[in-house]
Amino acid sequence: MRCPKCNYFFSEELKTCPRCGADMGSEIEKLGVFPPSAEAPFLTIEDFVETPSFIEASNQERVIDFPFSEGES
Protein backbone atom coordinates (compact mmCIF):
# COMPACT_ATOMS: atom_id res chain seq x y z
CA MET A 1 0.00 0.00 0.00
CA ARG A 2 1.18 3.55 -0.65
CA CYS A 3 0.67 6.28 1.91
CA PRO A 4 -1.26 9.19 0.31
CA LYS A 5 0.53 11.66 2.61
CA CYS A 6 4.23 10.74 2.20
CA ASN A 7 4.11 8.19 -0.70
CA TYR A 8 5.85 5.52 1.41
CA PHE A 9 5.14 1.90 0.35
CA PHE A 10 4.38 -0.62 3.12
CA SER A 11 2.38 -3.74 3.97
CA GLU A 12 -1.41 -3.67 3.76
CA GLU A 13 -1.52 -5.30 7.20
CA LEU A 14 -0.54 -2.04 8.91
CA LYS A 15 -3.24 0.41 9.97
CA THR A 16 -0.94 3.45 10.06
CA CYS A 17 1.99 4.56 7.91
CA PRO A 18 5.29 3.55 9.55
CA ARG A 19 7.04 6.66 8.19
CA CYS A 20 4.63 9.54 8.91
CA GLY A 21 1.98 7.90 11.12
CA ALA A 22 -0.93 8.77 8.82
CA ASP A 23 -4.13 6.81 9.44
CA MET A 24 -4.78 4.33 6.61
CA GLY A 25 -8.41 3.63 7.56
CA SER A 26 -9.89 5.40 4.53
CA GLU A 27 -7.39 3.78 2.15
CA ILE A 28 -8.13 0.33 3.56
CA GLU A 29 -11.86 0.94 3.11
CA LYS A 30 -11.28 1.83 -0.56
CA LEU A 31 -9.24 -1.33 -1.15
CA GLY A 32 -11.46 -3.67 0.84
CA VAL A 33 -10.86 -5.83 3.88
CA PHE A 34 -7.65 -7.86 3.92
CA PRO A 35 -7.47 -11.16 5.79
CA PRO A 36 -5.24 -11.22 8.86
CA SER A 37 -1.73 -12.53 8.40
CA ALA A 38 -1.10 -16.21 9.13
CA GLU A 39 0.21 -17.27 12.52
CA ALA A 40 2.57 -19.84 10.98
CA PRO A 41 4.10 -19.94 7.49
CA PHE A 42 2.28 -21.99 4.86
CA LEU A 43 5.51 -23.66 3.70
CA THR A 44 8.54 -24.58 5.77
CA ILE A 45 12.10 -25.52 4.85
CA GLU A 46 11.18 -29.20 5.25
CA ASP A 47 8.83 -28.85 2.25
CA PHE A 48 11.88 -28.23 0.03
CA VAL A 49 14.14 -31.04 1.24
CA GLU A 50 14.82 -33.55 -1.52
CA THR A 51 14.06 -37.06 -0.31
CA PRO A 52 15.77 -40.15 -1.78
CA SER A 53 12.55 -41.16 -3.62
CA PHE A 54 12.35 -37.68 -5.22
CA ILE A 55 15.98 -37.83 -6.34
CA GLU A 56 15.48 -41.33 -7.77
CA ALA A 57 12.35 -40.24 -9.67
CA SER A 58 14.05 -37.14 -11.09
CA ASN A 59 17.01 -39.21 -12.34
CA GLN A 60 14.84 -41.63 -14.33
CA GLU A 61 14.54 -41.18 -18.09
CA ARG A 62 11.20 -39.75 -19.12
CA VAL A 63 9.36 -41.02 -22.19
CA ILE A 64 6.65 -38.85 -23.69
CA ASP A 65 3.96 -40.54 -25.79
CA PHE A 66 2.43 -38.32 -28.45
CA PRO A 67 -1.17 -39.00 -29.60
CA PHE A 68 -0.18 -39.05 -33.30
CA SER A 69 2.51 -40.69 -35.40
CA GLU A 70 5.45 -38.86 -36.95
CA GLY A 71 3.79 -38.81 -40.40
CA GLU A 72 0.66 -37.07 -39.15
CA SER A 73 0.49 -33.36 -38.36
Secondary structure, DSSP 8 states (H G I E B T S, - for coil): -B-TTT--B--TT-SB-TTT--B-HHHHHHH-------SS-SS-GGGG---HHHHHHHHS------SS-TT--
